[in-house]
Amino acid sequence: MRASLIIPAAGRGQRFGSAVPKQLLPLCGRLVLLHSLHAFAGMVTEAVVAVDADSRDRVRAAIDSDRPPFPVHLVAGGATRQASVHAALSASAADSAAVLVHDAVRPLIPRSCIAACIHALERHAAAVVAVPCSATVKRAATAPAGGDDVALVLETVPREALWLAQTPQGFHRSAGLIAFARATQEGWVCSDDAQVLERAGITVALVPGDARNLKITTRDDWAIAEALMHLALRESGSAPA
C-alpha cells in the first residue's frame, strides 16, 4: 500500500522548558525529528512535515544534511496540531492510498508497529497504534470552593476496555480529506487524529503498540528516551559498547 507520512512539528513544547523545540534537539547524535523520520525508511513513499516559520530553515537544513530515503516536503503549520495535520494532509501525494500521522517526538517507534498499522489499513479505513491501559484509572472532581486544593475521586473507572493511544495513526487519504475538511467547517476540536475520523463516522481499528514508543514531553521522558536510544544503537552495532 502506497503511504505518505505526516509529521506535525510546529509545536513549541513549552512543558519541556527549552528555548529550542524538543523535536529539534539532538538525541544520541541525531535530531529527534530525524530519528522519527528515519524510522519510516522503506515503509512510506514520502513525508510531509508541518513546521512553523521560525523553524523552517533549520528543519530544511537538518533534513538536507541527514536525508531520509524518501522525499520530505515542508508545509506551514497551523495554530493547532489538528490544523497542521490538515495542512500536511492536503499537501500529501494524491496517489497515496494511505496516510500515517506520527508525532515528531516519538523517535523510538518500532518498525513492527508501523508495519502493523499499514497492514490494518488494508482492511480498515483508519487505525491507531495503542497499548492497553494497565494502570488503575480514577475519575476526579475538583474540591469544593474554600476547600483544600486537591482533586476528589468520583469513581474508579474499569480499565478492561481502555487503551492509551500512540502514533502512528493512519487512515485512507480519501477518508482523511473528508473528515478533516468537515472538522474545519464544523469547528471540531479533537485530541488526536483518530478522533477526527471517529467523529466523521469512520470506524478506527486498534493496533497493538509498544511501551518503547514513548512521547517525549518532559525532561524525565528525555532521560528515558536517551537511555533506550543508546541501548537500541548498541544492539544494532551503531554505537560503541
Phi and psi in degrees as a GROMACS rama.xvg file:
@    title "Ramachandran Plot"
@    xaxis  label "Phi"
@    yaxis  label "Psi"
@TYPE xy
-72.1533  124.048  ARG-2
-132.446  142.668  ALA-3
-103.587  145.645  SER-4
-102.835  133.77  LEU-5
-117.747  130.265  ILE-6
-126.568  110.848  ILE-7
-78.0094  113.938  PRO-8
-129.769  30.4141  ALA-9
-94.7587  -3.63519  ALA-10
-72.819  155.465  GLY-11
-93.1047  -22.4196  ARG-12
60.9817  51.2286  GLY-13
-63.7815  -28.4915  GLN-14
-65.8084  -21.8503  ARG-15
-75.6863  -26.7129  PHE-16
76.7374  38.928  GLY-17
-124.604  144.151  SER-18
-67.2639  -27.8557  ALA-19
-100.918  132.091  VAL-20
-53.5681  138.296  PRO-21
-62.0371  -26.7806  LYS-22
-68.3257  -13.8632  GLN-23
-107.506  13.2744  LEU-24
-93.9916  148.619  LEU-25
-77.347  132.343  PRO-26
-122.231  110.521  LEU-27
53.6501  43.5082  CYS-28
89.5975  -0.622462  GLY-29
-140.776  139.733  ARG-30
-57.6314  144.33  LEU-31
-53.5669  -45.4756  VAL-32
-57.2363  -40.5414  LEU-33
-71.497  -34.6722  LEU-34
-57.0837  -45.7614  HIS-35
-65.5848  -37.4131  SER-36
-68.4667  -49.8321  LEU-37
-64.5045  -22.2999  HIS-38
-61.248  -22.54  ALA-39
-97.5745  10.4592  PHE-40
-55.8399  130.187  ALA-41
80.0325  0.0856331  GLY-42
-118.247  -14.8215  MET-43
-132.974  161.986  VAL-44
-100.09  -12.9537  THR-45
-164.821  167.295  GLU-46
-134.128  144.934  ALA-47
-122.721  118.586  VAL-48
-110.229  125.332  VAL-49
-91.2026  123.341  ALA-50
-130.911  161.384  VAL-51
-88.542  165.736  ASP-52
-62.1297  -35.8611  ALA-53
-68.1647  -27.4749  ASP-54
-99.9111  -9.24462  SER-55
-56.0932  -50.4217  ARG-56
-63.7211  -39.6281  ASP-57
-66.2244  -41.715  ARG-58
-65.8133  -43.5677  VAL-59
-60.7148  -43.6712  ARG-60
-64.9823  -40.3804  ALA-61
-64.508  -42.8565  ALA-62
-66.8623  -39.8933  ILE-63
-65.2864  -28.7947  ASP-64
-89.8222  -14.4484  SER-65
-143.406  62.2654  ASP-66
-73.8672  128.031  ARG-67
-66.9765  162.159  PRO-68
-81.1307  41.2053  PRO-69
-158.041  157.239  PHE-70
-63.7501  142.535  PRO-71
-124.331  120.082  VAL-72
-107.892  143.728  HIS-73
-108.18  138.888  LEU-74
-130.773  159.638  VAL-75
-72.4011  127.97  ALA-76
-74.2885  162.884  GLY-77
-98.4302  -173.721  GLY-78
-71.9015  -20.4858  ALA-79
-131.188  165.176  THR-80
-58.2334  -43.9349  ARG-81
-59.1416  -41.8386  GLN-82
-67.611  -36.9462  ALA-83
-65.22  -43.7968  SER-84
-63.2673  -41.2897  VAL-85
-61.7249  -42.8101  HIS-86
-63.1126  -44.2252  ALA-87
-68.3715  -38.7953  ALA-88
-60.1671  -44.1354  LEU-89
-63.9317  -27.8492  SER-90
-91.297  -3.84598  ALA-91
-73.2308  161.533  SER-92
-62.4762  132.624  ALA-93
-65.8868  -22.7082  ALA-94
-92.3941  7.5788  ASP-95
-79.5447  127.118  SER-96
-75.7366  -31.2128  ALA-97
-133.863  159.7  ALA-98
-129.607  135.023  VAL-99
-113.441  125.848  LEU-100
-104.253  125.007  VAL-101
-130.487  140.436  HIS-102
-64.7181  136.367  ASP-103
-61.4138  -26.6964  ALA-104
-107.145  33.2983  VAL-105
-118.7  73.7164  ARG-106
-77.7473  -6.87703  PRO-107
-108.682  20.7489  LEU-108
-58.8306  120.81  ILE-109
-68.0452  142.382  PRO-110
-63.9419  -25.7496  ARG-111
-64.0158  -34.4524  SER-112
-68.5428  -40.6492  CYS-113
-62.7873  -46.8995  ILE-114
-61.4176  -40.6208  ALA-115
-65.6696  -37.4202  ALA-116
-66.4409  -44.57  CYS-117
-62.8428  -42.075  ILE-118
-61.8454  -40.1938  HIS-119
-63.0434  -32.2619  ALA-120
-73.6661  -9.44817  LEU-121
-75.7228  -16.9685  GLU-122
-119.825  -17.297  ARG-123
-132.532  156.721  HIS-124
-78.2364  -18.3822  ALA-125
-154.187  151.405  ALA-126
-152.292  149.249  ALA-127
-134.89  132.701  VAL-128
-75.1031  131.714  VAL-129
-155.518  159.619  ALA-130
-120.414  144.057  VAL-131
-60.7867  142.885  PRO-132
-73.999  121.52  CYS-133
-102.64  -9.96307  SER-134
-89.0612  157.287  ALA-135
-76.9677  129.474  THR-136
-107.822  129.177  VAL-137
-111.437  132.043  LYS-138
-91.739  131.803  ARG-139
-125.433  161.533  ALA-140
-127.806  153.282  ALA-141
-73.4157  157.74  THR-142
-67.3182  152.526  ALA-143
-59.49  155.684  PRO-144
-57.0131  135.328  ALA-145
89.0194  -8.27252  GLY-146
-91.143  -169.583  GLY-147
-65.7024  149.27  ASP-148
-82.5903  66.9728  ASP-149
-135.439  163.191  VAL-150
-91.1943  150.509  ALA-151
-114.378  137.118  LEU-152
-73.755  127.704  VAL-153
-92.7818  -41.0339  LEU-154
-165.316  161.75  GLU-155
-97.9842  125.875  THR-156
-91.0488  127.695  VAL-157
-56.8719  132.416  PRO-158
-99.2947  -3.03977  ARG-159
-58.9307  -32.7369  GLU-160
-103.773  10.8721  ALA-161
-97.1712  137.105  LEU-162
-128.848  147.394  TRP-163
-102.717  115.607  LEU-164
-72.1258  139.551  ALA-165
-120.563  -163.226  GLN-166
-133.306  156.059  THR-167
-76.5794  153.809  PRO-168
-118.702  122.147  GLN-169
-117.57  160.354  GLY-170
-162.723  159.204  PHE-171
-63.9597  134.476  HIS-172
-57.6118  -41.783  ARG-173
-62.0396  -41.591  SER-174
-68.1562  -38.4902  ALA-175
-65.2116  -40.4704  GLY-176
-61.0664  -42.201  LEU-177
-66.6592  -46.1269  ILE-178
-65.1973  -45.7523  ALA-179
-70.2211  -33.9468  PHE-180
-64.8747  -41.1057  ALA-181
-66.0569  -39.0273  ARG-182
-60.8131  -40.7845  ALA-183
-66.4461  -45.2609  THR-184
-64.7847  -38.2899  GLN-185
-98.9968  -0.920759  GLU-186
73.3631  32.3584  GLY-187
-69.1639  142.563  TRP-188
-119.479  108.001  VAL-189
-111.916  150.228  CYS-190
-83.5204  -19.513  SER-191
-153.326  176.785  ASP-192
-68.1939  -39.5435  ASP-193
-60.1205  -34.4104  ALA-194
-65.5925  -30.7495  GLN-195
-61.6862  -44.0992  VAL-196
-66.4075  -40.5904  LEU-197
-57.6406  -47.5032  GLU-198
-66.1816  -23.0738  ARG-199
-84.6809  3.87791  ALA-200
87.8418  16.2007  GLY-201
-98.8119  129.186  ILE-202
-72.7516  133.013  THR-203
-110.202  126.961  VAL-204
-85.7935  145.875  ALA-205
-95.9578  129.187  LEU-206
-113.848  127.228  VAL-207
-56.9859  129.055  PRO-208
-95.6502  -152.949  GLY-209
-151.039  137.553  ASP-210
-62.2392  -26.7583  ALA-211
-69.3277  -17.4098  ARG-212
-82.0718  54.7697  ASN-213
-81.293  153.383  LEU-214
-97.4329  125.544  LYS-215
-78.9646  108.76  ILE-216
-117.267  -39.6936  THR-217
-119.881  174.098  THR-218
-63.2093  -34.7738  ARG-219
-63.0607  -41.3063  ASP-220
-59.6403  -39.7507  ASP-221
-61.2329  -44.4429  TRP-222
-61.3992  -40.7488  ALA-223
-66.8593  -45.0739  ILE-224
-61.8073  -38.886  ALA-225
-64.6015  -42.5153  GLU-226
-65.1163  -43.3213  ALA-227
-66.3287  -37.9533  LEU-228
-66.9712  -42.61  MET-229
-57.2974  -44.1594  HIS-230
-63.6833  -44.4998  LEU-231
-63.5272  -39.8528  ALA-232
-67.603  -37.7977  LEU-233
-66.9159  -42.1163  ARG-234
-65.0697  -30.9985  GLU-235
-86.4081  -6.46412  SER-236
81.1542  13.4454  GLY-237
-93.1759  -2.90857  SER-238
-139.779  152.459  ALA-239
-68.0316  147.922  PRO-240
